[in-house]
């Protein structure tokens, strides 16, 4: 995949890298000094014009970028494609994770608040513009967007990439970053969240052991944890997730082994 950091926009264009489809993170560059809105929301743009945005699993397909540059306002329509998602039936899950008892309701709500809070981070780190590393070796056992049916009961869709691996297998950081959360959460077990900049975070779930702690700076390829089988699981695996702020995106679309590079150039008013 072409790294977003390896292309540059001229003064007459915006360059987008990534597949325009539901669940995709788009890395982009406008001319330095441009201001950018995604739909009605102004988004963070670096001093060199780089920015990111993305849409979730069931998002609408028609969007737009508003780019203000050199005193001119450009409205750039974007058409995303829709996706069909798998249905995944999973049996053998402990019933307390399918229908949690009332006494853990407060814990689950607290877990959700902590995760939402750390996913508001909007830092100047530029790691996200590099090509990622796959964080674990193993068979892909679950994909983004699939409808989950646990013990015959429909539940929320899956928002990560599951990689089956034995307990103790290394989990590597896909990009440079900073650890924002390292806790044992009810559904996801031992969970790490790492900030990669511009609102993009990685989440690593069902871990067996942390190799880093909150506040640590991590390097791409550094071991950050071990694969485990904690939380709502039927066997050991890594569940890797990507967020742009609160938008839950598909990690598989960022890995060059699964998704060919796609670059689009949108013209600005002269």
N, C-alpha and C positions, 0 to 999 in steps of 0.2 A: 504494500500500500504506500502511496506517496504521502510522506509526512507533510502536514500543513505548513511546517516551518520551512519546507524546501521550495515552496512556490511563493511568489510575491505578486501583489496586485499593482497594476499601473494606475495612473491618475484617472483613468477612464473606465475602471471596472471593479467589480467585487468577485472574488474567487471563492468557490465553495468546494470543500472536499468531504465526500461521504455520500452514501446512497439516500436519496430523498424518499424515505419510506417510514411508516409508523415504527417507532422505537429507535430511530436513528439519532445519533449525535453528529452534528455538522460542525466541522472546524473551518474557519473562514478568515478571509482577509480583505479589508477595504483599504483605500488610500490612507496613509497616516493623517490623523486629524479629523477623520470622518466621525460622525455620530450615527449610531445604528439603533433602530427599534425592530424587535420581532413582534409582529402584530402591534399591540398597543403598549408593549413594555420596552422601555429603553434598556439596552443590555450593555454589559461591560465591554469596552474596547480598549485594547492596549495601545501604548504610544506608537507602535508600529502598524496599527490598524487591525491586529488579529482579534478574533472573537469566536465564541461558540454559541450554539443554540440546539435545541432538539425537541421532538414531540414524542408523546407516550404511545402506549399500545393501541388505544382506541381513539386517538385524536382525530379531529377533522383533517381533511386532506388539502384544503386550500388555505394558504397562509401568505404573508407578505413581509418583506423587509422594507423598512423606510431608512434610507441613507441620506443624510445631509452632509454635503461636502462642497467646499468652495462656494458657499452661499446658495446652492441649489438643492432642492429636495427631490429625491428619486424614489418612486414607489415600484418595488420589484416583486411581482407575483411569484409565488412558489407553489408548485403542484406536487404533493407527495403521493405515493402509491399506498394502497391498502394491503393488508396481509391477511392470510388465513392462518389460524393457529391450531395446533394439535390439541387433542384431549388426552390427558395422561391419568390413567387409573392406578392408584397406589394403595396397596393393602398392607396390613401388618403394622400400621402406625399405632402407637400407644393412644388409647382413646382420650387421655387427658390432653393431648395435643389436637384432637379433632373437635372435641367439645370441652373446652377448659372449664374446670370447676370454678364456682363463684369466688372462691377465696383467692384466686390468682388474677381476677379482673383488674384490680388496682395495679398490680405489677405489670400487666400487659400494657395498660394505659401509660404507665410511667416509661416503659421501654419505648413506646411509640413516640412520646414527647422528646425523649433524649435523641432518638434518631432524627426526627424532624429538625430539631435544633441544630445539630452539627451539620446537617445538609443545607443550612443557610450560609455556610462559609463562602465568601467571595473574595479570594485572594489574588495576588499578582503572580503566583507561580505559573510558569509556562510549560510545565512538564506535559500537559495534556496535548500539546502540539507535536509531540514526538510519536513515533510508532510504538505501540505497546508490545510488551512481552506477554505470552500466555502464562498465567500465574501458577499453573500446575500441569503435570503430565497425566494423561489418563483418557479413558473413554468418555465421550460426551453422553451423559445419561439423562439430561433434562435441558430443555431449551426455553428461551424467553417467550412469554405470551401464552404458553400452553395452559388450558383449563385444567385445574387440579381437582381430582375426585379422590378424597381420602376415605378409605374403608366404606366406599359406596356413597359418600356424602359430598356433594359439590362444594368447593371452597374457592377462594380468590385465585386468579390466575398466577402463574409463576413468573417472576420478573428477573430471573437470573439465568446464568449458564452453569449447569451442574457438570462437574468433572469427577468421575468416579476414580478413587485412588485409595490406597490402604491408609489406615490410621498411622500417623507419624510421617507421611510423605511431606516433602517441603512445599510450602506456599510462598511464592515470590511476588514482590511488588511489580506490577506491570509498568509503572512509571515512577519517577521520583515523586516524593510527596512528604506529607506530615501526618502523623497519627492523631486523629481527632477523638476516637472512641475505641476502647478495648474493654468489653464487658461481657458478662454472661446474661443473655437475654432469653426470655421464656421460649419463644418459638425458634429462634435462630441459634440458640446455644452460644458458645464462645464466639464473639463477633468483633471484627475490626472494621473501622472506617478510616480511610485515608484520603486526604485532600490532595488533588493534583492541580488545582488552580482554576480560576474563572468559573467557579461554581460546580466543577466536576469532582465527584468523589467515587471511590471504589469501596464496596462493602464485601467482606469475606466472612462467610457464615459456617456454622457447624464445626468449628475448629477444635482441635485437641489441646493446643498449647499456643500461647502468644510468645513470640520471640522479640517483640518490641512493646513499648508502652506509650501512653498518651503523651504527646509533646515531642516524641522522637522524630527526627528527620530521617527518611529512608531513601535509598537509592534504587533505581531501576535494577531488577534482578536480585535484590537483597532478600534473604529469607526473612519473612515477617511472622510466620506461624507454621504449625503442622496441621495437615488434614485431620479431621476428626469425625465424630458421629454424635455430636451433642445437639440438643434441641429436637425439633420435629423431623426425624429421619427414620429410614429403614435400614440404612447402612452407611458406611463412611464415604464421604465425598466433600468436595468444595463447591459451595454455591457462591459464585462471583457475580456481583451486581454493579451497575454503573448508574449514577444519577447526575443530571444537570439540575442543581437545586432540588426541587421536589419532583421533577419529571423522571420517571423510571424508564431507563433505556436498555438497549440490547447490546451486551458486550461483544457478542459474536460478530456484529456488523463492523467492529473496529479491528478485528484480527485479520491480517492479510491472508492467512491460510483458508479463510472461509469467504471473504468478501473482496473481490477485486477493487482496485482503486477507481474512484469515480470523481472527476473534477469538472466543475461547470464554471464558466465565466459569464458574468452578467454585466452588461454595459451600463455605464452611468452617463448622464447628460453631459455633453461637451461644454 
